[in-house]
Amino acid sequence: MRNLTIRGVPEDLGEALQRERTRRGRSLNQTVLDLLRQRLAIGTTPSNGLASLSGTWSDADLRAFERSTELFETVDEEVWR
């Protein structure tokens, strides 16, 4: 395991880290490690937050969605004059 020293931390960044540490209820060291892991996607699968929805629609769901949103494809000439 490595030890790192970070120098020259700007005041606003230091304050933001302290706020995040308090919010998480963890040590500053653990908060920084967690944030680095999260940002660098180490030990996790990167996600845009939509993975739980992926592949959950049936063909019938897709058809229903397309029928429901058909109107969005129509240009209202009155509005675009």
C-alpha positions in Angstrom: 0.0 0.0 0.0 1.3 3.4 -0.9 1.2 6.6 1.1 0.7 9.9 -0.8 1.0 13.5 0.2 -0.9 16.1 -1.7 0.4 19.6 -1.5 -1.0 22.9 -2.6 -4.7 22.0 -2.2 -6.7 25.1 -3.0 -8.9 26.4 -0.2 -12.1 25.8 -2.0 -11.2 22.2 -2.8 -10.1 21.6 0.8 -13.4 23.0 2.1 -15.4 20.9 -0.4 -13.6 17.8 0.7 -14.3 18.6 4.4 -18.0 19.1 3.6 -18.1 15.8 1.7 -16.3 14.1 4.6 -18.9 15.4 7.0 -21.7 14.4 4.7 -20.4 10.8 4.4 -19.5 10.5 8.1 -16.1 9.1 7.2 -12.5 10.2 7.7 -11.0 12.7 5.2 -8.6 10.0 4.1 -11.3 7.5 3.3 -13.4 10.2 1.6 -10.6 11.1 -0.7 -9.9 7.4 -1.5 -13.6 6.8 -2.2 -13.8 9.8 -4.5 -10.6 8.8 -6.4 -11.9 5.2 -6.8 -15.3 6.5 -8.0 -13.8 9.0 -10.5 -11.2 6.6 -11.8 -13.7 3.7 -11.9 -11.5 1.4 -9.9 -13.2 -1.5 -8.3 -16.5 -0.6 -9.9 -18.2 -0.9 -13.2 -18.6 2.6 -14.8 -22.3 3.5 -15.1 -24.4 6.3 -16.3 -27.1 5.2 -13.9 -29.3 3.7 -16.5 -28.0 0.1 -16.3 -30.9 -1.1 -14.2 -33.2 -0.1 -17.1 -31.2 -1.6 -19.9 -33.0 -4.4 -21.7 -36.2 -4.2 -19.6 -38.6 -3.2 -22.4 -40.4 -5.8 -24.4 -41.3 -5.3 -28.0 -44.8 -4.5 -26.9 -43.4 -1.8 -24.5 -41.4 -0.3 -27.3 -44.5 -0.2 -29.6 -46.6 1.4 -26.8 -43.9 4.0 -26.2 -43.6 4.8 -29.9 -47.4 5.2 -30.2 -47.4 7.5 -27.1 -44.7 9.7 -28.4 -45.8 9.8 -32.1 -47.1 13.4 -31.6 -43.6 14.6 -30.8 -42.6 13.9 -34.3 -45.2 16.3 -35.7 -44.2 19.8 -36.5 -46.8 22.4 -35.6 -46.7 24.7 -38.6 -48.6 27.4 -36.7 -45.9 27.6 -34.0 -43.1 27.7 -36.5 -44.2 30.6 -38.6 
